[in-house]
Amino acid sequence: MTVGVREQPRGAGSPRPRPGARPGLVGWLTGLAVLAGVGYRLWLLLHAAPPTNSDEATMGLAALHIARGEGFPVWFYGQQYMGTLEAYLAAPVFAVAGGPSLLGLRLPTLALYALFLLLAWRLTLRLTGDRWFGLLTVALLALGSDRIVKNQLIAGGGYPEMNAAGAALALLAVDLASGRPGGRLARWAAWGLLAGLMLWVDPLVLPYVAATGAVLVGFCRRELWGAAGALLGAAALLGAAPLLLHSLLTGRNPLHAVLAASGADASAGWADRLHGGLVLGPALGMGFCAPGQCATWQLWWALALPLLLAVAGVTAWRAVRTPDSGTAAVGPGAGSPRVAAAVRLALVLAAVATLGAYTVSSSAGLTPVESSRYLSCLLISLPALLWPAWAVARHGPRPGANGRHGVGSTLARSVAVILLAATLGTAAHATWRAAETVPATRAAEARHTELVRTLRQLGVRQVRADYWTCNRLTFASAEQVVCAVVDDTLQPGFDRYPAYRREVDRAAAPAWVAPAGSALAEALDERQRNTPGSLDLVTI
């Protein structure tokens, strides 16, 4: 049995196929889905969810320094990779608001999510022409499990902007490769600028840059030899300018830092890598699991994803090999059928490359739950992955040689419907589980606010604390409380911003801040027992 997209033949007088019987209704429903997705995430932000951490606070401190004109960092503090685009986006918000805040830091990431949602909808229409499928794509992306909303809303570096950039690159590739007139040079410049920016911001999106770039080379190679190619190259250099200039001035290669962060200098067994990369990773990274864990039944996506990749890849490859003159258009609003198929194939190959690179890294084996964030770009490929299943569910597979559909056709259609329903249902369940954690997150944020208020009342301005307390405390206090990192043995730890340690070391009597019951608190209790009266204990 051959499963594929059934396209109605068009003669000279036959009308173009309509993607939906009531486009007005599907338009309203799509708009409501967009508002629901943005509204859900705004509700999360207003309740201090998802929970923040010291790494996000580090980006907030960079934004604060930019807003004050005190510094213009190229990289995330304490490392030589991951550009600080999010800090530059948040700095104007801090300047207008008169100071830093968690909400102000995250408002640009919310805007980036809204942009991604609109770009994904437009990309789906350009690739398929089916407005109802566009609604399904938007509805899935409007949902948000714990891992998904963390990737999209936490300003921890790279993740919020990658999906919007990847969808924009694919959409620009469709327009350019299909020869869409008007503003072509501007589109070439935009593609190059985005590609360069992503090279600086985070290399995780590079498979999508390479795949969509290959489509442009395949369909527009002659145009690239002229002004378009020169403009694209200049724009790419401009986007990557922070990375290039820093590398030239310091002689440091950011690729080495990226490999070290991916776990290249650590070891994990292949069994752990394969389990983390191919079993846990897809379900966690694409939004089908509860916070921090995956139930066995939620791992069905690990079986479905390889099949979807294979079917989507084969279907797109066959369409690419079919000349446009003999192939019906996919639907109103779609680009050239061969170009649309080529971009779908590019999205599938980029997803395979992303999944493969993650699986072979030690991060997949060592920290599979937290490291599943490295698969966040797979959401860009969602329209290409689900399109064959949607086409079969809606129109059925291609008829046989006798022009009829048999029992296999009914079975294929039923399987496709079940798969799509399970995808939507599992993602909705994970979203509900994520929403259940909001009251606890809000309470934890209130306790942290009380900690900052108490330190201010006590007149404490310099403290020592663990890594996950330090920069969060400094950011929440707008640098009124400065913190230096210590480990569990009270020895100096990893300070992402060394100036804070220097200030703490100069202080006459810096305080210690430790979570109750932590190893650091036990070390301080031991010190107090050995030298009674050396510390005044305040419990908050």
N, C-alpha and C positions, 0 to 999 in steps of 0.2 A: 504493500500500500504506500503510495506517495502522498505526503502531506505538504501542502503549499498554499500560497495565497491565490484564491480564485479571482480572476479579473475578467470582467465582462467584455467581450469584443465590441469595438466601436466601429461602425460603418460611417459613411459620409453624413448620414442624417441621424445617427443615433445620438441621444443626449449623453452628456458626461454623467457618470454615476454620482449620486448624491450620498455623502457620508452619513447623513441623518435625515429622518423624515421631517423633523421640526428643528431646524437650526436655531430658531429663536430660543426654544426651550433649553437646548444643550448649551447655548451661550450663557443663559442665566445660571444654569447649574454649575458651569465652569467658574463663573464669577463668584458664586457662593463658596465653591471649594477653595478658591484662592483666598477669599476673606476668612474662611474657617482656618486654613493653614496659618495665615499671618496672625489671626486673632488668637489662636491657641498658643502660639509662641510669644505673643505680646503678654498674654495672661501669665505665662511662665516667668517672663522677665519681671513683671510687676510683683511676683511672689518670690523673687531672688532665686529662681530655678532656671536651669539646672545648677547644682551647687558649684560655687566658684572654688578656686584653689590658688596656690602660690604662683603657679606658672602664669595663670591668667592675670594675676596681680602684677607680675613682671611686665607684661605687655601694657597694662594700665599705667605703670610707672614710666615706661618709655613714652606713652602718650602725654603724661603729665609734664615730662621734661621737654617734649616738643612744644606743647602749648605754652610753656613758660619761656621758650627760647633757650633753654639751658643745655640742650643737646639734640642731635639729630642722628640717632643710631641707625645703622644699616642692617644689623643682625639683631635677633633676639638676644637680650643681655646674657652674657656668660657662655656664648657659643658662636661659631663661625658659619652658621647656616640658618635658614628660615628668616626671610625678610620681614620687616616690621611694618608692612602695609597697614595692618589693622590699627597700629598705634597712630599712624599718620591720618587715618580716617577718623579716629576718636578724638584726636587733639582739638579740632575745631569745636566739637561738642563740649569738651571740657572748658575751652576758652569762652564759649557763649554762656555755659551754665555757671561759670565762676568757680569751678573746681571739679575734682574728679568724683566719680561715683560708678558703681557697678552697672547701673542702668545706662548711664551715658557711654560707658565703654562698650556696651552690647547693642546699643541702637544701630550702629553701622552694620553689625552682623545680621540684625533683623532685616535691614534694608537689602543686604546681599542675598538673604534667603528669598525675600519677595521677588527680587530680580531673577534669581535662579528659577523660581516657580513659573514666572512669565516666559522666560527664555525656553524652558523645557516644554511648555505648552506650545509655543510657536515652533520650536524644532519638531515636535511631534506632528504638527500639521504639515510642515514642509516635507517631512519624511514619508508620511502616510496619507495626508489629505482627509483623514477620518476624524471628525470633530468629537464623536462619541469616544473614540479611543483617546483623544486628547483629554477628555473629561476624566477617563480612568487614570491616565498618567498623573494629572493634577491631583486627583483624589488620593492616590497612593503617596505622592510627595507631600500632600498636606498633612498626612499622618506623621507621627514622630515618636519613635521609641526613645528610651533613655540614651542610647548611644547616638542616635540620629540627632536629637536636639542638642546634645553636647557638641557634636561636630559642627552643627550649624550656628549655634549661639555663643559658645564660649570663645572668647577672643584670646585663644592660646597660641595662635600662630598658624596660618596657612589654610586650615580646613574651611572656614566660612566662605572664603573667596574662591576656592578651587572649583567648586561645582558650577558657580555662576560663570566663571571664566571658561570652563570646559564646554558648557552648553553654548556659550557665545561663539567659541571657536568652531564648533560643529555647525552652527547656524550660518555663520559667515562662509564656511566652506561650501555649504549647499548653495547659497546665493552666488558665490563666485564661480563655482564649477558649473552651475547650470546656465551661466551667462546672463544673469539678471542685470538689466541695464540700469544706469543711473547711479552715480556715486561709487563707481567701482574702485577708484583710487583710494577713496576714504575707507572702503571695506578692506582693501589690502593693508592699509596702514593700521586699521583697527586690529586685524588679525595678527600682524607682526608685533604691535605694542602689547597685546595680551599674551602672546607667546613669550616675549621677553620678560614681562612682569612675572609670569609664572615660573620662569627659570630662576628668578630672584627669590620669589616668595616661598615656593615649596616644590621640589622635584617630583612629588607624588603624581602630579597631573601631567607629567611629560609624556606618558604613553598616549594621551589624548592629543597633545600637541603634535606628536610624531604621526599619529594615524590620520588626523584631519589634514596635516601638511602633505601626507602622501596622496590624499585625494586631490589636493590642489595641483600637485606636480603632475598627476596622471591626466587631469582634464585641462589644465591651464599652462602647460609647460612653455608654449610659445609666448603667452602673455608675460610669463615670469622673466623672460629674457629682456624685457623692455623696462619701461618706467615703473610698472607694477612691482617687479622683483626688486628694483633698487629701493623703492619706497618701503616695501615690506622689510627689507634688510635694515634700513635706517631706523624704522620704527622698532624693530626687535632689539637693536642695539640700545635705543633709548630706554626701552622697558627694562632691559637687563643692566643698565648703566650702574646702578648701585653695586651690584655684584662684581661687574668688570672692574670698576674703579677701585673698589676695596681690594680685589685680588692683585691688581697691578701695584697698588701702593704698599701692600703688606707682604706680597709674595706667597700668600696662603691659598690653598686650593680647597674651596668649600666642599668638593666631592669627597675628600677624605673625612670631613666631619660628618657628612651624611651617611657614609658607610659605617662609621663608628656608631652613630645613633641607631642604625637599623639592626645592630647586633652582630655586625661583621667581625667584631673582635671578641665575641662571646661564642659559646658553643651550646647547641641543643641537638638532641637526637632527631633523626629523620622521622621517627614515628610521632614524636611530639610536634614537629613542624607540619607534617601532613594532617594531623588531627586539628591543630590550631588554624592552619591555613585553608583547609578544604572542608572541614566539618563545622567547627565553631565560627570561623571567620566570616563566611558568607551570611549566616543567619544573624550574627551580631552586627556586622558591618552594614547590612542592608535593612536593619530595623525590624527584625522578627522576634526579638528576645526581650525578656523582662530585664530590669536593671541589674547588670553585673552577672547574669547567669542565663543559661539556655536550658529549658526543659527538653526532655527527649523528643516530645512531639513537635517542638518548634524547629528541630533540626531537619525536618523534611526538605527545607529549602536547599540543604547541601546536596541532596539527590536531584532536585529539580534544576538547579542552576547549570550544571554541566550539560544537561539535555537541552535546556533553553539556548545556551550558547551554541551548541552544535546545530540545532535546527535553525536558529536565526542566522548563523554563519552560512550554512548551506543554501538557505533560501535567498539571502542577499547575494551570494556569489552567483547563483543561477540567474538572478535578475540583472546583475552587472553584465553578464555575458550575452544578454538578449538586447539586440539593437532597439533604440527608442522607436524607430519607424514601425516596428512590428509589435510593440508592447503598448497596451492601454495605459493611460495615466492612472496613477494610484487614486486620485481624487482631486476635487477643487482645492486650490491652495498648495498642492504638493509641487515640488520641483520636478525636474526631468527625472523620469523613472530610473534611468541608469545612475544618475548622480545620487538620487535618494537611496538607491540600493547600495551604492559605493560608500556613502556616509554611514548607513546602517552597518555595513561590513566593518568599516573603520571603528565604529563604537564597540562592536563585538570583539575585534582584535585587541583594542585598547583594554577592554575588561579582562580578556584572557591574560594579557601582559601584566596588568595590575595584580591579578590573582596569583599568577605564577611568581612574580617578584616577591610578593608578600610571603608565599609559601616557602620559598627557599631561604628566606631570612630567618635568623635565629629568634627574632622577636615573635614570630608566630608560635614557636615552641616554648619560649621562656615566659612570655606575658601575653597569652592569647586573648584574654578578655579585654584588657586595656588597649592592646596593640591592634585590635580590630578596627580602630579608627583609621588605620592606613588603607582601608578598603572603602573609604567614604566616596571616592570618585566613581564607584560602580553605579551610583544613582544616575550619573550622566547617561549611562547605557540603557537605562530602563525602557525607553521607547523602542529601541532596537530589539531588546530581549523579549518583550511581551508581544510585539507586533504579530509574529506568526501564530501564536496561541489565540490572540484576539481575532485574527482573520479567519481561522478555522472555527472558532466559537460562533462567529457571526454569520459567515457565509458557507461554512463547511469546507472540507478539502476539495482539491480538484477532482472532477468526475473522471471515471475510468475511460478506457478506450471506447466503450459503447455509449459514452455520454451520460451514464447513470451513476447514481450513488448507491453503494451497497451497505451491508451491515457495518463494514469497517469505517465507513463515513460517519455513521451515527455514533460509533464508539469514539472515534477521534474527536468529534464535536463535544461529546460528553466529557471526555478527559480534559479538553481545553477549557470548558466552562468550569469544571471543578478546580482546575489549577488556578484560574483567575480569581475565583471566589475564595479559595484557600489563601492566596496571596493577600487579597484585601482583608480577609478576616483575621489572619495571623498578625498583620501589621496593625490592625485596629486594636486587637487584644494587647499587643505590646505598648501601644499608645496609652491605653487605659491604665496599664500597670505603671507606666512612667508618671502619669498624672496623679496616681495614688501617693507618690512619694513627695509631692509638693508641700503638704503641711509640715512634714519633718524637716525638709530643706529650709522652709521659711523660719521654723523655730531655731534651727542651727545658726542661721544668719542673724537672728535676733540676739542669740547668746554671744555671737562674735561682736556685734555692735555694742553690747553691754561691756565686753572686755575692753574695747577701745575707749569707751566712755570712762570706765573705772581707771584705766591707766592715765588718762588726761586729768582726772580728779586728783589722783595721787601725785601728779606732777612728774610722772615717769616719762622721760624723753629718749632714753637709750636702753635697749634690752637685748638679751641673747635668747634665742629660741631655736626650735628645730626648723628644718627646711620648709615644711608645709605650713608653718605658722608665720615665718619671718616676713616675706614680701607681701603676703596678704595683710598682715598687720600694718606694715608701712604704707601700703596703698590706701587702706581703709581710713587711716589717720591723715592722709594727704601729707605724709612725711613728717608729721608732728611727732610721731614715735618712729625711731629708726632702729632697725634690727640687724644683728649679725648672727649668722647660722652657726650652731654647734651640733655635734653629734651626741649620741647617747652616753658618751663618756666625758662630756663637757669639753671636748676638744674642738677647735675650729672646724667648721664644715664648709660646704660649697656655697660661696656668696656669688650670686649672679651680678651684683653691682658692688664692686669692692669698696667704693666710697663709703658705704654704710658701715662696713667693718672698721674702717679707719676712724670714723666718728665715734663708734662705740668704744673702740680701744682707747680713745682719748678721754672718755668719760671717767669721772672719779669713781662712781659706784653704779654701774649699769645693773638693771634688774634682770631677772630670769623669768621667762614665761614658758610653762610646760603644761600640756594637757594632763588632767588628773588621771593617775593610773598608768601613765606612759613610762617607758624606760628612762626618759630624761627626768621625769618627776622622781622616780626611784633613786636616780643618781644624786639628785639634789637633796632628797631626804637623807641619803647616806652621808652626804657632806654636812648636813645640819647635825646629824648624830655625832659625827667626829669632831665638829667644832661648834658646839652649842652657842646660839646667839649670833652667829655670823650672818644669818639671813632672817628677815622678817617675813613670815608666811601670810599671804593674802589669798583666800580662796574666792573665786568668782563663779 
